[in-house]
């Protein structure tokens, strides 16, 4: 520590002596070798006071022949001791897409902070800032983890801490696909396959709607249903997808009327079918030989959607039997 003083004019050949006191100026002791107007002394406890004695040459040891300066107190400031979100040996790990709010830096005594980041690819577009690290969203455009290392310095009362570091690892986010939406007829089933990729392999699956945790599911919904799956990789990073299974109801006959042949063997009968559902409809009539008395007529109805839902075969009627002589 450097001590410096000044004296007023009037001295011919001044002599100097620096003194220190550790009891708030009650007693004073000469500092060995500190006999110049400006001098350096080793560090001392906080609260130590210093003063400068001045006298003409040869009189410095005579109390009434010397004068003393006003004392000055030594204030000793501590080098800031930093507390960071983690230590250099234990990196913080996050998934890409996560909002990252690092715990604020702190120190004893309270400090102002400056920090540097060596890899802005982790999602923070600043690499040298004063203050705290702002909240940012973790990023990883590749297939492997990436690391950013922060170097932090604290400053207080003109004292600067040693640089300290900690690291943040951003893991890639997995993906999952259930494919395109599906359409089926009521009573039929659909297979749902969750295809996971990326991230850190070793996936687990979680479905809603009471399904198990397999990657593949077979479902038979009675009405249109949306299924959601969440895939989690070994680092806890997640991705979701959903698929809509549209269930079409069967077409129905709303009116079935027939007019029988007047006589056996004639072709003057008719059948009229009215249906409800999604048209246009396709109709198929099948004649099944029973015996020589006539035929039983069966009808089948298919709606006009791509999946073609069929209404069960329906008995329309029996034509009139042949009369016997």
C-alpha positions in Angstrom: 0.0 0.0 0.0 1.3 3.5 -0.9 1.2 6.4 1.5 1.9 9.9 0.4 1.9 13.3 2.2 2.7 16.9 1.7 4.1 19.7 3.9 3.7 23.5 3.9 6.5 25.8 3.1 9.0 26.9 5.8 11.0 23.8 6.4 14.7 24.1 5.5 15.7 20.4 5.7 12.7 18.4 6.8 12.8 14.9 8.2 9.8 12.5 8.1 8.5 9.5 10.0 5.3 7.5 9.3 3.5 5.9 12.2 0.6 3.5 12.5 -2.0 2.8 15.2 -4.1 -0.3 15.7 -6.2 1.1 18.6 -8.0 4.0 16.9 -5.1 6.5 17.6 -4.6 5.9 21.3 -1.1 4.7 20.8 1.2 5.2 17.8 4.3 3.2 16.6 6.9 4.2 14.1 6.9 2.2 10.9 10.4 1.0 10.3 12.0 2.4 7.2 9.0 4.7 6.4 11.0 7.9 6.6 10.2 9.7 3.3 7.3 11.9 2.3 6.0 9.1 0.1 6.4 5.5 1.1 5.0 2.0 0.8 3.8 -0.2 3.7 2.7 -3.8 3.9 -1.0 -4.5 4.3 -2.6 -4.2 7.7 -5.9 -5.0 9.3 -8.9 -2.9 8.4 -9.2 0.1 10.7 -5.5 0.7 11.0 -4.7 4.4 11.1 -1.6 6.2 9.7 -0.1 9.6 10.2 3.0 11.5 9.0 5.4 13.2 11.4 7.6 16.1 10.1 10.4 18.1 11.8 13.7 19.8 10.9 16.6 17.5 10.5 17.7 15.9 13.8 14.5 16.8 15.6 12.1 14.1 14.4 12.6 12.1 17.7 11.7 15.1 19.9 8.0 15.3 20.5 7.6 19.0 20.9 9.8 19.7 17.8 7.7 17.8 15.4 4.2 18.0 14.0 1.8 15.3 13.1 -0.7 15.1 10.2 -4.3 14.3 10.6 -4.5 10.5 10.7 -6.0 8.5 7.9 -7.8 5.2 8.4 -7.1 2.2 6.2 -10.1 0.6 4.7 -9.6 -2.9 3.4 -12.0 -4.2 0.8 -12.6 -7.9 0.3 -12.1 -9.5 -3.1 -15.6 -10.5 -4.2 -16.5 -14.2 -3.6 -18.8 -15.3 -6.4 -21.8 -17.7 -6.3 -22.8 -18.9 -9.7 -25.7 -21.1 -10.9 -23.4 -24.1 -10.7 -19.8 -25.1 -10.5 -17.4 -25.6 -13.3 -17.5 -29.3 -12.6 -21.3 -29.7 -12.9 -22.8 -28.4 -16.1 -26.4 -27.3 -16.4 -28.3 -29.5 -18.9 -31.4 -28.4 -20.9 -33.4 -29.5 -23.9 -33.5 -27.4 -27.1 -36.6 -25.2 -27.0 -36.5 -24.8 -23.2 -36.7 -21.3 -21.7 -33.5 -21.0 -19.7 -33.5 -18.6 -16.7 -30.1 -19.0 -15.0 -30.0 -18.2 -11.3 -28.7 -14.7 -10.8 -25.0 -14.3 -9.9 -24.4 -13.2 -6.4 -21.3 -12.3 -4.4 -19.9 -11.2 -1.0 -19.6 -8.3 -1.0 -22.2 -7.3 -3.6 -20.6 -6.8 -6.9 -21.2 -5.7 -10.5 -20.7 -8.6 -12.9 -19.3 -9.0 -16.4 -19.5 -12.3 -18.3 -18.4 -13.8 -21.6 -19.9 -16.7 -23.5 -17.8 -18.8 -25.9 -20.7 -20.3 -28.0 -23.8 -18.3 -29.0 -25.2 -21.3 -30.8 -26.8 -22.4 -27.5 -29.4 -19.7 -28.2 -28.0 -16.6 -26.6 -27.0 -14.0 -29.1 -24.7 -12.1 -26.8 -21.2 -13.1 -25.9 -19.9 -10.3 -23.7 -22.2 -8.4 -21.3 -22.3 -6.6 -17.9 -24.9 -7.7 -15.4 -26.9 -10.9 -15.3 -27.5 -13.4 -18.1 -30.9 -12.7 -19.7 -33.5 -15.4 -20.1 -33.1 -17.2 -23.4 -34.4 -20.2 -25.3 -32.0 -23.0 -25.6 -31.1 -23.9 -29.2 -29.5 -26.8 -30.9 -29.8 -27.2 -34.7 -27.7 -30.4 -34.8 -28.1 -34.0 -33.6 -25.5 -33.9 -30.8 -25.3 -31.9 -27.6 -23.6 -28.5 -27.7 -21.9 -26.7 -24.8 -21.6 -23.0 -24.0 -19.2 -21.9 -21.3 -19.7 -18.7 -19.3 -16.8 -16.8 -17.7 -17.8 -14.5 -14.9 -15.9 -11.7 -13.1 -17.2 -9.7 -10.1 -16.0 -6.2 -9.2 -16.6 -4.3 -5.9 -14.8 -1.3 -4.4 -12.1 -1.4 -7.0 -11.4 -5.1 -6.2 -11.9 -7.8 -8.9 -12.5 -11.4 -8.4 -10.7 -14.2 -10.2 -12.6 -15.4 -13.3 -15.0 -18.3 -12.6 -16.7 -20.5 -15.2 -19.7 -22.7 -15.6 -21.2 -24.5 -18.6 -24.6 -25.0 -20.1 -25.3 -28.1 -22.3 -28.2 -28.0 -24.8 -29.4 -31.4 -25.9 -31.1 -31.8 -29.3 -34.9 -32.2 -29.2 -36.4 -35.5 -30.5 -39.2 -35.6 -33.1 -42.2 -37.9 -33.4 -44.7 -38.4 -36.3 -48.0 -40.2 -36.3 -48.4 -39.8 -40.0 -51.5 -38.4 -41.8 -55.0 -38.5 -40.3 -57.0 -41.7 -40.9 -60.6 -42.4 -41.8 -62.5 -45.6 -41.1 -66.0 -47.1 -41.0 -67.5 -47.7 -37.6 -66.6 -51.1 -36.3 -63.3 -51.2 -38.1 -59.9 -50.6 -36.5 -56.9 -48.4 -37.3 -53.2 -48.8 -36.5 -51.3 -45.9 -35.1 -47.5 -45.9 -35.3 -45.4 -43.3 -33.5 -42.1 -42.9 -35.3 -39.6 -41.2 -33.1 -36.3 -39.7 -34.3 -33.5 -37.4 -33.3 -32.7 -36.4 -29.7 -30.9 -39.0 -27.7 -32.3 -42.4 -28.6 -33.9 -44.6 -26.0 -37.4 -43.4 -26.3 -40.5 -43.9 -24.2 -44.0 -43.2 -25.3 -47.1 -41.8 -23.5 -50.5 -41.8 -25.1 -53.8 -40.3 -24.0 -57.2 -41.9 -24.3 -56.2 -44.7 -22.0 -53.8 -46.4 -24.4 -50.7 -48.3 -23.3 -47.1 -47.1 -23.7 -46.2 -49.0 -26.8 -45.0 -47.2 -29.9 -47.8 -48.9 -32.0 -51.5 -48.9 -31.1 -54.6 -50.5 -32.6 -57.7 -48.5 -32.0 -61.4 -49.0 -32.8 -63.1 -45.7 -31.8 -66.9 -45.5 -32.1 -66.7 -41.9 -33.0 -64.2 -39.5 -34.4 -61.3 -39.2 -32.0 -57.9 -37.4 -31.8 -55.0 -39.3 -30.3 -51.9 -37.6 -28.8 -48.5 -39.1 -28.1 -45.5 -37.7 -26.2 -42.1 -39.2 -26.8 -39.4 -38.7 -24.3 -35.7 -39.5 -25.0 -33.0 -40.6 -22.5 -32.2 -36.9 -21.6 -35.8 -36.1 -20.8 -36.4 -34.1 -23.9 -39.9 -34.4 -25.3 -41.8 -34.1 -28.5 -45.5 -34.5 -29.3 -47.8 -35.3 -32.2 -51.5 -36.0 -32.7 -53.6 -37.8 -35.3 -57.3 -37.6 -36.0 -59.2 -40.8 -36.7 -62.5 -39.9 -38.4 -65.2 -42.6 -37.9 -67.9 -42.7 -40.6 -71.2 -44.2 -39.6 -72.7 -46.9 -41.9 -75.3 -45.8 -44.5 -78.8 -46.9 -43.8 -81.9 -47.8 -45.8 -84.6 -45.3 -44.9 -87.3 -46.7 -47.2 -87.6 -50.1 -48.9 -90.6 -50.7 -51.2 -91.4 -53.4 -53.7 -94.0 -54.3 -56.3 -94.3 -58.0 -57.0 -94.5 -59.5 -60.5 -98.1 -60.0 -61.4 -97.5 -63.5 -62.4 -94.7 -65.9 -62.0 -92.1 -65.6 -64.8 -93.0 -62.0 -65.7 -90.7 -59.0 -65.2 -93.1 -56.3 -64.2 -92.2 -56.1 -60.5 -90.0 -53.3 -59.1 -87.9 -52.4 -56.0 -87.4 -48.8 -54.8 -84.6 -48.1 -52.2 -84.1 -44.8 -50.4 -80.9 -44.4 -48.3 -79.3 -41.9 -45.9 -75.7 -41.2 -45.3 -72.9 -39.7 -47.5 -73.7 -40.1 -51.2 -73.5 -40.9 -54.0 -74.6 -44.4 -53.1 -73.9 -47.7 -54.9 -76.6 -50.4 -54.8 -76.2 -54.1 -55.5 -79.0 -56.6 -55.8 -78.4 -60.3 -55.7 -80.9 -63.0 -56.5 -80.5 -66.3 -54.6 -82.4 -69.3 -56.1 -84.6 -70.9 -53.4 -86.7 -73.3 -55.5 -88.8 -73.1 -58.7 -91.4 -71.0 -56.9 -89.3 -67.8 -57.1 -86.4 -65.9 -55.7 -85.5 -64.0 -52.5 -84.0 -60.6 -53.2 -81.1 -59.3 -51.2 -79.8 -55.7 -51.4 -76.4 -54.2 -50.3 -75.8 -50.5 -49.9 -72.4 -48.8 -50.1 -71.9 -45.0 -49.5 -69.9 -42.6 -51.6 -66.9 -42.0 -49.4 -63.5 -43.2 -50.3 -63.5 -45.8 -47.6 -66.8 -47.2 -48.8 -68.8 -48.1 -45.8 -71.3 -51.0 -46.4 -74.7 -51.5 -44.9 -75.4 -55.2 -44.1 -77.3 -57.2 -46.7 -81.0 -56.5 -46.4 -83.9 -58.8 -47.4 -86.3 -56.9 -49.6 -89.0 -59.5 -50.3 -90.2 -62.5 -52.1 -91.9 -62.3 -55.5 -95.3 -63.9 -55.9 -95.3 -67.7 -56.3 -96.5 -69.5 -59.5 -100.1 -70.6 -59.4 -100.8 -74.3 -59.9 -103.8 -75.7 -61.9 
